[in-house]
């Protein structure tokens, strides 16, 4: 039977209410609510912890679940389910996408999630969340540390059944270090990643100097440090971004020319941030098929987990690889741009922030966190001290306490009598009643007295932090230094002021074999001068980076690069970028990273440049274990060869090409011992020789610097700034357990003449006195002053004025020193003294 379609009779009690509204007003109101939700709840990060709401909820939930770095991994689906069910109502795909990004080392400079499984690549999407596992990475623990100590405010979640933090305590300046990207309604944000150590150094400088200018801060943070490495070409846009919050810069792949089989090839080892190999390969194939790019015979992607990214672009015979590389930069994603638009929420409002603004917002947050944490800890310790005081009162007359308790009718009566007889508070009396009998031993009383003393000391320290703003700032500064030491890593991205002189011809260039100089800088940049004109010293004092090695050669000649593995690698001067005449000083930002021109083994480091010749005094090398060797000049018909036979575990720490053979060879050890003796005390050996004993080392000590010094050079001071201009000794002390580049250290500059010469294979004399917290020299340098120092980024680091005491203590530095050298004009003078082989 068909069902009746007769409508039901209307309900007499039901009355319709129809509201007439203006469509424009409704659309405007709905759009504003939607825009507000996107801006504040999804797309923009908070400037304090640098996290979007979904990222904050993921880390908070994982912390609640106990998924800390020392625990096992769990299924990603479990974490996503917890986040979605408790805090984030926007769907599992959005949560998992955010979780995956926080686990990708090519997306974040400091990953917050430790992923296990297939988390994708630059070209591929990750596996489903049911297949992958995750836990918190160590930096994430620093982001949530202290969240249970009333350090941040909480608010109700979407259904008001639970509470979630409005911001994380964030001991790491995450917004600057990891950057962010997001598209809101009517606005967007795009912040570049930076190096944690450099950012922390800028923060500590800002704590000590609140009125620091942008130029002051850029001495510590010269530019972004991208997770994928590569090069940044052109620094003007970076300064604009740091000043106004908006700017752009160009990113370049890191590539070098190698011989693969019988052909030359361009080997790409690092790509611009956000660019994958498949995108580059596809673009190259399109250009080759369209006849817009010639000279490429094959492209191979040899990337693997062991060796990292390796894209081999084989070049046809008759084409110049350097010219082809320039075309690849222009026509493929091997060169890309990054636009900075630093928009973040400050006090709930979207703001465009410059570098100093972001640093100040983060510091304000950390001040508030440490203040609230100190107040919370003081209250907890005061409560515990109150209980310990009561317990000690009871232990002094425990027999009477027991008698009072036994003669009481019930617990309430016992509590009241204890409070009256012994003048205790209610919490103290209840604590005594709950006390276990085993606490009545004599040893327990001693423990309680120690605990009472410790609690009073801690309360006094916390009161000092809460009462003194300067003490509070120092605590924040010290905690930032610890964060940098724990989680900091060396810089990956090379900063170049310009791209150097581009090669534009498709055929070999005719270059005159004119004399020139080749410079190697402390940051690993190499370039050659346009002529053999010696630079003056006028530009040495304020330039970026320092030149650590200079060799005089010719434009079509060859030089050698000595590495810490004891290898000498042949390098053609014609391959090097040419600096304009005005740049014939330590400012090598127009140079190229040496790693693009010389194939170095993993972990291998270049030490110095030298001539390839069969005459002259030859090379002098010193090793970590105190061995010294003079190498007979020799030319081998190979691309590289060994110049010293190293023992197991040993490495070359210093190498220098001798100019006359009359120099003094000098060792500086980690336990602050300096030894120098004449180079004539070391008999030259052939390539197969292993050297002789150079310095006698104490147990646990090693050599931190070796080189040659012209001990006959006149000493004195520069009237302009009081710097020593003769041979000087620069020593920087610190903790041997600190990560290189994370500890600023304390530096001392003293005249070399203060240190007497001793015989070879002796123990040397003390050159530095350690202070509290210092146990080793982390860096040393000896040479003709005035000494110049630079950080790992190339930014100059001021050294203290000369100290006449040969074993005095150091002066704290504003940032960590990575390299030290003398004026390039003096080094060029030494190179000129060595004749150039015709």
C-alpha positions in Angstrom: 0.0 0.0 0.0 1.3 3.4 -0.9 2.0 5.8 1.9 -0.4 8.8 2.1 1.1 12.1 1.0 -1.3 14.2 2.9 0.6 16.8 5.0 0.3 16.7 8.7 -1.8 19.3 10.3 0.1 22.3 11.6 0.9 22.5 15.3 -1.2 25.2 16.9 1.6 25.9 19.4 4.2 26.5 16.6 4.7 30.1 15.4 7.1 31.0 12.7 9.6 33.9 13.3 11.1 35.3 10.1 13.7 38.0 10.4 14.3 40.4 7.6 18.1 41.2 7.3 20.2 43.1 4.8 22.2 40.7 2.7 25.1 43.1 2.5 25.3 43.4 6.3 25.1 39.6 6.7 27.8 39.0 4.2 30.0 41.6 5.7 29.6 40.2 9.2 30.1 36.6 8.1 33.2 37.5 6.1 34.7 39.4 9.0 34.1 36.5 11.4 35.7 34.1 8.9 38.6 36.4 8.3 39.1 36.7 12.1 39.0 33.0 12.5 41.6 32.4 9.8 44.0 35.1 11.0 43.9 34.3 14.7 43.2 30.6 14.7 44.9 29.1 11.7 47.3 31.1 9.5 49.4 33.5 11.5 51.9 32.6 14.2 52.3 34.2 17.6 55.4 36.4 17.6 56.3 35.0 21.1 56.6 31.3 20.4 56.5 31.5 16.6 53.8 28.8 16.4 50.5 28.6 14.7 47.6 27.3 16.8 47.8 23.8 15.3 51.6 23.5 15.8 51.2 24.7 19.4 48.4 22.2 20.1 50.5 19.4 18.6 53.5 20.1 20.8 51.3 20.6 23.9 49.5 17.4 23.4 52.7 15.4 22.8 54.1 16.8 26.0 50.9 15.8 27.8 51.2 12.3 26.3 54.8 12.0 27.6 56.2 11.6 24.0 59.5 13.1 25.1 62.8 12.6 23.2 63.9 9.8 25.6 60.7 7.8 25.1 59.7 5.5 22.2 57.9 6.6 19.1 54.2 6.2 18.7 51.9 6.1 15.7 51.3 9.5 14.2 47.7 8.7 13.9 47.5 8.5 17.7 48.9 12.0 18.1 46.6 13.4 15.4 43.6 11.8 17.0 44.4 13.2 20.4 45.0 16.7 19.0 41.8 16.7 17.0 39.6 15.2 19.8 40.9 17.5 22.5 42.0 20.8 21.0 41.9 21.3 17.2 38.5 20.9 15.4 39.7 21.5 11.9 40.3 18.0 10.6 43.0 15.4 10.7 44.7 16.3 7.4 45.5 19.8 8.6 47.0 18.4 11.8 49.1 15.7 10.1 50.4 18.2 7.5 51.6 20.5 10.3 53.1 17.5 12.2 55.0 16.4 9.1 56.4 19.8 8.3 57.7 20.1 11.9 59.6 16.8 11.3 61.2 17.6 8.0 64.8 18.8 8.4 64.7 20.5 4.9 61.6 22.5 6.0 62.7 23.6 9.4 66.1 24.8 10.6 65.5 23.2 14.0 62.9 20.3 13.6 60.5 20.0 16.5 59.3 16.5 15.8 61.4 13.3 15.6 59.8 11.3 12.8 60.3 7.6 12.1 59.2 6.4 8.7 58.5 8.0 5.4 58.0 11.7 6.1 58.3 12.6 2.4 60.8 14.8 0.5 60.9 18.0 -1.4 59.4 16.2 -4.3 57.3 13.5 -2.7 54.4 13.5 -0.1 54.8 11.6 3.1 53.2 8.2 3.9 49.8 8.1 5.6 49.8 8.8 9.3 48.9 5.2 10.1 52.3 4.2 8.7 54.6 6.8 10.4 55.7 7.3 14.0 56.8 10.3 15.9 57.9 11.8 19.2 59.1 15.1 20.4 62.5 16.2 19.2 64.9 17.7 21.8 64.2 21.3 20.8 60.5 20.7 21.4 61.2 19.9 25.0 62.8 23.3 25.4 59.6 24.9 23.8 57.4 23.3 26.5 59.7 23.4 29.5 58.1 24.9 32.5 54.6 24.9 31.1 53.3 23.3 34.3 54.8 26.1 36.5 52.2 28.8 35.7 54.5 30.4 33.1 51.7 31.0 30.5 48.0 31.6 30.5 45.5 28.9 29.5 42.1 29.3 27.8 39.1 26.9 27.2 39.3 24.6 24.2 36.7 24.6 21.4 34.1 22.8 23.6 35.1 24.4 26.9 35.8 21.0 28.4 39.6 21.4 28.6 42.2 24.1 28.8 44.9 24.8 26.3 47.9 27.3 26.5 47.6 30.6 24.7 51.3 30.4 24.0 54.2 28.1 24.9 57.0 29.1 27.3 59.4 28.8 24.2 63.0 28.9 25.4 63.9 28.9 21.7 63.3 32.0 19.5 61.3 29.8 17.1 59.8 32.5 14.9 63.3 33.7 13.7 65.0 30.3 13.8 62.5 28.2 12.0 60.6 30.9 10.1 57.0 30.4 9.0 54.7 30.7 6.1 51.0 31.2 5.9 48.2 32.7 3.9 45.4 34.4 5.8 42.5 36.6 4.6 43.9 39.9 3.2 47.4 39.2 4.5 50.2 36.6 4.4 53.4 35.8 6.2 56.7 34.4 5.1 59.7 34.4 7.4 63.1 32.9 6.6 64.9 30.5 8.9 68.0 31.6 10.7 70.9 30.1 12.7 70.1 29.5 16.4 73.6 30.4 17.6 73.6 33.7 15.8 70.1 34.7 16.9 71.0 33.9 20.5 74.1 36.0 20.3 72.0 38.9 19.0 69.4 38.4 21.8 72.2 38.4 24.5 73.6 41.5 23.0 70.2 43.2 23.0 69.8 42.2 26.7 73.0 43.9 27.6 72.4 46.8 25.2 68.7 47.5 24.9 69.4 50.5 22.6 71.4 48.5 20.1 70.9 49.5 16.5 70.0 47.3 13.5 73.7 47.4 12.4 74.8 46.2 15.8 72.4 43.2 15.6 73.4 42.4 12.1 76.9 41.8 13.3 75.5 38.7 14.9 72.7 37.9 12.4 74.1 38.8 9.0 71.4 36.9 7.1 69.2 33.8 7.0 70.5 30.3 7.4 68.4 28.0 5.3 67.9 24.3 6.2 69.0 23.2 2.7 72.2 25.3 2.8 73.1 26.8 -0.6 74.1 30.4 -1.2 72.3 33.8 -0.7 73.5 36.2 -3.4 72.9 39.9 -2.6 72.5 41.2 0.9 70.7 44.5 0.3 67.2 42.9 0.4 68.1 41.2 3.7 68.8 44.5 5.3 65.5 45.9 4.0 63.7 42.9 5.5 65.4 43.3 8.9 64.6 47.0 8.9 61.0 47.1 7.7 59.8 43.4 7.8 59.6 43.3 4.0 62.4 42.4 1.5 63.7 39.7 -0.8 66.9 37.9 -1.6 68.1 35.4 -4.2 69.1 31.8 -3.3 71.5 29.8 -5.4 72.3 26.2 -5.5 75.8 25.0 -4.4 77.6 23.4 -7.3 81.1 22.5 -8.3 82.8 21.3 -11.5 84.1 17.7 -11.4 85.5 15.2 -13.9 83.1 12.3 -14.3 84.5 9.7 -16.5 85.9 11.5 -19.6 83.7 14.5 -19.3 83.3 17.5 -17.1 80.2 17.6 -15.0 78.4 20.1 -12.8 77.7 18.4 -9.5 74.9 20.1 -7.4 75.1 19.3 -3.7 72.7 21.9 -2.3 69.5 23.4 -3.8 67.6 26.6 -2.9 65.2 26.4 0.0 62.0 24.6 -1.1 63.3 23.4 -4.4 63.6 19.7 -5.1 65.7 17.8 -7.6 62.7 16.7 -9.7 61.7 20.3 -10.4 65.3 21.1 -11.5 65.5 18.0 -13.7 62.1 18.7 -15.3 63.1 22.3 -16.1 66.4 21.3 -17.6 64.8 18.7 -19.8 62.2 21.2 -21.0 64.9 23.7 -21.9 67.1 21.1 -23.7 64.1 19.8 -25.7 63.2 23.4 -26.6 66.7 24.1 -27.8 67.0 26.9 -25.3 69.9 25.3 -23.4 72.8 23.6 -25.1 75.8 21.7 -23.8 74.1 19.2 -21.5 74.5 15.5 -22.4 72.8 13.9 -19.4 71.3 14.6 -15.9 71.5 12.0 -13.1 70.0 12.2 -9.7 72.4 10.3 -7.4 70.9 11.5 -4.2 70.9 9.0 -1.3 70.7 9.0 2.5 74.4 8.3 3.0 75.8 11.0 0.7 72.9 13.5 0.6 71.9 15.5 -2.4 73.9 14.9 -5.5 72.6 16.0 -8.9 75.1 15.3 -11.7 74.7 17.4 -14.9 77.2 16.1 -17.5 78.6 18.7 -20.0 79.3 18.0 -23.6 82.9 18.4 -24.9 83.6 21.8 -26.2 81.4 23.7 -23.7 82.7 25.7 -20.7 81.1 24.2 -17.5 81.3 27.6 -15.8 79.3 29.3 -18.5 76.7 26.6 -18.6 76.4 26.8 -14.8 75.5 30.5 -15.1 72.8 29.7 -17.7 71.4 27.1 -15.3 71.2 29.7 -12.6 69.3 32.1 -14.9 66.9 29.6 -16.5 66.2 26.9 -13.9 65.1 26.8 -10.2 68.8 26.4 -9.3 68.5 30.1 -8.5 65.3 31.3 -6.8 64.1 34.2 -4.8 62.6 34.4 -1.3 60.4 37.2 -0.3 60.3 38.0 3.4 57.0 39.3 4.8 57.4 39.0 8.5 53.8 39.3 9.8 52.9 37.8 13.2 50.5 38.3 16.0 51.6 40.7 18.8 49.2 41.2 21.6 46.5 39.7 19.4 47.1 42.1 16.5 48.8 41.3 13.2 52.0 43.3 12.8 54.8 43.5 10.3 58.0 43.0 12.3 61.7 43.9 11.7 64.5 41.9 13.2 64.8 44.0 16.3 61.0 44.0 16.8 61.0 40.1 16.7 63.9 39.9 19.1 62.3 42.4 21.6 58.9 40.6 21.5 60.6 37.3 22.2 62.7 38.8 25.1 59.6 40.4 26.6 57.9 36.9 26.6 61.0 35.3 28.2 61.1 37.9 30.9 57.5 37.2 31.7 58.0 33.5 31.7 61.0 33.6 34.0 59.3 36.0 36.3 56.2 33.8 36.6 58.3 30.7 36.9 60.3 32.2 39.7 57.2 33.3 41.5 55.7 29.8 41.2 58.9 28.1 42.4 59.2 30.5 45.3 55.7 29.7 46.4 56.3 26.0 46.2 59.5 26.2 48.1 58.0 28.4 50.7 55.3 25.8 51.2 57.8 23.0 51.5 60.0 25.0 53.9 56.9 25.6 56.1 56.3 21.9 56.3 60.0 21.1 57.0 60.1 23.7 59.8 57.1 22.1 61.5 58.5 18.6 61.1 61.8 19.6 62.6 59.9 21.1 65.6 58.2 17.8 66.1 61.4 15.8 65.8 63.0 17.8 68.6 60.4 16.5 71.0 59.1 13.4 69.2 58.2 11.5 72.4 55.8 14.3 73.4 54.3 14.4 69.9 53.7 10.7 70.0 52.1 11.0 73.5 49.8 13.8 72.3 48.7 11.7 69.3 48.1 8.5 71.3 46.1 10.3 74.0 43.8 12.0 71.4 40.3 10.6 70.7 40.5 11.1 66.9 42.5 12.7 64.1 40.8 16.1 64.4 41.5 16.2 68.1 45.1 15.2 67.6 45.5 17.9 65.0 44.1 20.6 67.3 46.2 19.5 70.2 49.4 19.5 68.1 48.6 23.0 66.9 48.1 24.2 70.4 51.0 22.5 72.2 53.7 23.1 69.6 52.4 26.3 68.0 52.0 24.7 64.5 49.8 25.6 61.6 47.2 23.3 60.3 49.2 22.1 57.2 52.2 21.4 59.5 50.0 19.4 61.9 48.4 17.4 59.2 51.8 16.6 57.7 53.1 15.4 61.0 50.1 13.1 61.4 50.7 11.6 57.9 54.4 11.1 58.6 55.7 7.6 58.3 57.5 6.0 61.3 60.7 5.5 59.3 61.1 9.3 59.1 61.9 9.3 62.8 65.5 8.2 62.4 68.4 10.4 63.2 69.5 10.3 59.6 66.2 11.7 58.5 66.6 14.7 60.8 70.0 15.4 59.2 68.4 15.2 55.8 65.6 17.6 56.8 68.1 20.1 58.1 70.0 20.0 54.8 66.8 20.4 52.9 65.8 23.3 55.1 69.1 25.1 54.4 68.8 24.4 50.6 65.2 25.7 50.5 66.2 28.9 52.3 69.0 29.4 49.8 66.8 28.8 46.8 64.1 31.2 48.1 66.7 33.8 48.6 67.9 33.4 45.0 64.4 33.5 43.7 63.6 36.6 45.7 66.7 38.3 44.2 65.5 37.4 40.7 62.0 38.8 41.4 63.3 42.0 43.0 66.1 42.9 40.6 65.3 43.4 36.9 69.0 43.2 36.1 69.2 39.7 37.7 66.2 38.6 35.8 67.8 39.7 32.5 71.0 37.8 33.4 69.0 34.6 34.1 67.3 34.9 30.6 70.7 35.6 29.0 72.3 32.5 30.7 69.4 30.3 29.7 69.6 31.5 26.1 73.4 30.7 26.1 72.6 27.2 27.3 70.0 26.7 24.6 72.5 27.7 21.9 75.1 25.4 23.4 72.6 22.5 23.5 70.8 22.8 20.2 73.0 25.1 18.1 74.5 23.9 14.8 77.0 25.5 12.4 75.8 27.8 9.7 74.8 26.0 6.4 74.1 28.9 4.0 76.9 31.0 2.5 76.2 34.8 2.3 77.6 36.5 -0.8 77.3 40.2 -1.4 77.4 39.6 -5.2 77.7 36.7 -7.6 81.2 37.6 -8.7 82.2 38.0 -12.3 79.9 35.8 -14.4 81.3 33.7 -17.3 79.2 34.4 -20.4 81.1 32.9 -23.2 80.4 29.4 -24.5 84.0 28.8 -25.5 87.2 28.9 -23.5 88.2 32.4 -22.5 91.5 33.9 -23.4 92.9 35.3 -20.1 96.4 36.8 -19.9 98.7 35.0 -17.5 99.2 38.1 -15.3 100.4 37.9 -11.7 97.7 38.0 -9.1 96.9 37.0 -5.5 94.6 34.2 -4.3 92.8 34.8 -1.0 91.1 32.2 1.3 88.8 33.6 4.0 87.8 32.3 7.4 84.3 31.4 6.1 85.8 29.3 3.3 85.4 31.7 0.4 88.1 31.9 -2.2 88.8 34.5 -4.9 91.7 35.9 -6.9 92.6 39.6 -7.4 92.5 41.4 -10.7 96.2 42.3 -10.4 99.2 41.9 -8.3 98.8 45.3 -6.7 99.2 44.9 -2.9 96.2 46.2 -1.0 96.5 48.9 1.6 95.5 48.6 5.2 92.8 51.3 5.2 90.0 48.9 4.5 91.1 46.1 6.8 89.6 47.3 10.0 85.9 47.2 9.3 85.5 44.7 6.5 83.4 41.5 6.6 85.3 38.3 7.2 89.1 37.8 7.5 91.6 36.4 5.1 93.4 33.5 6.6 95.7 32.5 3.7 97.2 34.4 0.7 99.4 33.0 -2.1 100.9 34.9 -5.1 100.5 33.2 -8.4 99.4 33.9 -12.0 95.9 33.9 -13.6 96.5 30.8 -15.6 98.7 29.0 -12.9 97.9 26.4 -10.3 97.9 26.5 -6.5 97.6 23.9 -3.8 95.0 23.6 -1.0 96.3 21.8 2.1 93.6 20.0 4.2 93.4 18.7 7.7 93.6 15.1 6.3 97.2 15.8 5.2 96.2 16.1 1.5 97.4 18.7 -1.0 94.7 19.3 -3.7 95.6 21.0 -7.0 93.4 24.0 -8.0 93.4 26.0 -11.2 93.5 29.8 -10.6 91.5 30.4 -13.8 88.5 28.7 -12.2 88.3 31.3 -9.4 86.1 34.4 -9.4 87.9 37.7 -9.9 87.5 40.5 -7.4 87.3 44.0 -8.7 90.4 46.1 -7.9 88.5 48.0 -5.1 87.8 44.6 -3.4 91.5 43.7 -3.0 91.1 43.5 0.7 89.6 41.0 3.2 86.1 41.5 1.9 85.7 38.3 -0.1 81.9 38.4 -0.5 82.4 38.2 -4.2 84.2 34.9 -3.9 83.0 31.4 -4.1 82.9 28.7 -1.4 86.0 26.5 -1.7 83.8 23.4 -1.5 82.4 24.2 -4.9 85.8 24.0 -6.5 87.6 21.3 -4.5 86.2 17.9 -3.7 86.6 17.4 0.0 85.8 14.3 2.0 83.0 14.5 4.6 84.3 16.4 7.5 87.5 17.5 5.8 88.6 21.1 6.2 90.9 23.3 4.1 93.7 24.9 6.1 95.8 27.0 3.8 96.9 27.8 0.2 100.3 27.2 -1.2 102.3 27.3 -4.4 102.9 24.1 -6.4 106.6 24.3 -7.0 109.8 22.2 -6.8 111.9 24.9 -5.1 111.8 27.0 -1.9 111.7 26.0 1.8 108.5 24.0 1.3 105.6 23.4 3.7 105.5 23.2 7.5 102.7 21.2 9.1 101.7 20.6 12.7 99.2 17.9 13.9 96.7 17.6 16.7 99.0 15.1 18.5 102.0 17.5 18.5 103.9 16.2 15.4 105.7 18.7 13.2 106.9 18.1 9.6 108.7 20.1 6.9 107.9 18.8 3.5 110.4 19.0 0.7 109.0 20.9 -2.3 107.7 18.5 -4.9 105.4 18.5 -7.9 103.3 15.4 -8.5 101.4 14.7 -11.7 98.1 14.1 -9.9 95.1 16.1 -8.8 95.9 15.5 -5.1 98.5 13.8 -3.0 99.4 13.3 0.7 102.0 15.5 2.2 102.2 13.8 5.6 101.6 10.3 6.9 99.2 10.7 9.9 98.8 8.3 12.8 95.4 6.9 13.6 93.2 9.6 15.2 95.6 12.4 14.3 94.8 15.4 12.0 96.7 18.4 10.7 95.7 21.5 12.7 97.9 24.0 10.8 99.9 24.3 7.7 102.0 27.2 6.2 104.2 27.7 3.3 107.6 28.9 4.5 109.0 32.1 2.9 112.6 31.8 3.9 113.1 28.8 6.2 114.2 31.1 9.0 110.8 31.5 10.6 109.9 30.3 14.1 107.5 27.3 14.2 104.9 27.7 16.9 102.5 25.3 18.7 99.6 26.4 21.0 97.8 23.6 23.0 94.4 23.2 24.6 95.9 23.4 28.1 97.3 26.9 27.3 100.9 26.0 26.5 102.9 27.8 23.8 106.1 26.5 22.3 108.1 28.0 19.4 111.5 27.0 18.0 113.4 27.7 14.8 112.3 26.0 11.6 115.9 24.9 11.1 115.4 22.5 14.0 113.2 20.3 11.8 114.8 18.4 9.0 112.8 18.4 5.7 111.2 15.1 4.7 109.6 13.6 1.7 105.9 13.1 1.2 105.9 9.7 2.8 107.5 10.9 6.1 105.4 11.1 9.2 107.2 14.0 10.8 109.0 14.3 14.2 108.0 15.3 17.7 107.1 19.0 17.8 105.7 19.6 21.3 105.4 17.4 24.4 101.7 17.2 25.4 100.2 16.8 28.8 97.7 14.0 29.4 94.4 14.9 27.7 95.8 17.9 25.9 96.0 18.5 22.1 97.2 21.1 19.7 94.7 23.8 18.8 97.0 26.0 16.5 100.2 25.6 14.6 101.9 28.0 12.2 105.0 30.0 11.4 105.9 33.4 12.8 108.4 36.0 11.7 110.0 36.4 15.1 112.3 39.1 13.8 109.5 41.5 12.9 109.5 44.8 14.8 107.0 45.1 17.6 104.9 48.1 18.6 101.4 49.5 18.7 99.2 51.2 16.2 98.6 54.7 17.4 95.0 54.6 16.0 93.6 52.0 18.3 96.5 50.7 20.4 96.6 47.4 18.7 99.8 45.4 18.5 101.4 45.6 15.1 104.3 43.2 15.7 103.9 39.4 16.2 101.1 38.8 18.7 99.5 35.8 20.4 95.7 35.6 20.5 94.2 33.0 22.8 90.5 32.4 23.5 89.4 30.3 26.4 86.2 28.4 27.2 84.7 25.1 28.1 86.0 22.0 26.3 82.5 20.5 26.4 80.8 23.4 24.6 79.6 22.9 21.0 82.0 24.8 18.6 80.7 28.2 17.8 78.2 28.4 20.7 80.4 29.7 23.5 81.7 33.3 23.2 84.7 32.7 25.4 87.3 35.1 26.8 90.1 36.5 24.6 93.6 37.8 25.4 96.1 39.5 23.0 99.7 39.6 24.1 103.0 40.4 22.4 104.8 37.3 21.0 108.1 38.7 22.3 106.9 37.8 25.9 107.2 34.1 25.2 110.8 32.7 25.2 111.9 30.2 22.6 112.5 26.6 23.8 113.8 23.4 22.2 111.7 21.2 19.9 109.8 18.4 21.7 109.6 20.3 25.0 106.5 21.4 26.9 106.4 25.2 26.2 105.3 28.0 28.5 101.9 29.0 29.8 100.1 31.5 27.6 96.7 31.9 29.2 95.2 31.7 32.7 91.8 30.0 32.9 89.0 31.5 35.0 86.0 29.7 36.6 84.1 27.7 34.1 87.0 27.6 31.6 89.2 24.5 31.2 90.7 24.8 27.6 91.7 27.0 24.8 89.1 26.8 22.1 91.0 28.9 19.6 94.4 30.5 19.2 96.4 32.4 16.6 99.9 33.7 16.4 101.1 36.1 13.7 101.8 39.7 12.7 99.2 42.1 14.1 97.0 43.9 14.5 94.8 40.7 14.8 91.4 40.6 13.2 88.7 38.1 14.3 85.4 37.0 12.7 82.4 34.9 13.6 81.3 31.8 11.7 79.0 34.1 9.6 82.0 36.4 8.7 80.9 39.2 10.9 83.8 41.0 12.6 84.4 40.4 16.3 86.3 43.1 18.3 89.3 41.8 20.2 90.5 43.3 23.5 93.4 45.7 23.7 96.8 44.1 24.0 97.7 42.7 27.4 101.4 42.6 28.3 101.0 39.6 30.6 101.9 36.5 28.8 99.8 34.2 31.1 97.0 36.6 32.0 93.3 35.8 31.8 91.0 36.8 29.0 88.3 39.4 28.4 84.7 38.1 27.6 83.8 38.5 23.9 80.5 39.6 22.5 80.2 36.6 20.2 82.0 33.4 19.3 85.1 33.7 17.2 85.5 31.2 14.3 88.7 32.5 12.6 91.5 35.0 13.3 94.2 36.5 11.1 96.4 39.5 10.6 96.0 42.3 8.0 95.8 41.0 4.5 98.4 43.6 3.4 101.0 41.9 5.8 100.1 38.5 4.4 100.4 39.8 0.8 103.9 41.2 1.8 104.9 37.7 2.9 103.6 36.2 -0.3 105.5 38.7 -2.4 108.7 37.8 -0.6 108.3 34.3 -2.2 109.1 34.4 -5.9 106.5 33.3 -8.4 107.5 30.4 -10.5 107.6 31.6 -14.1 
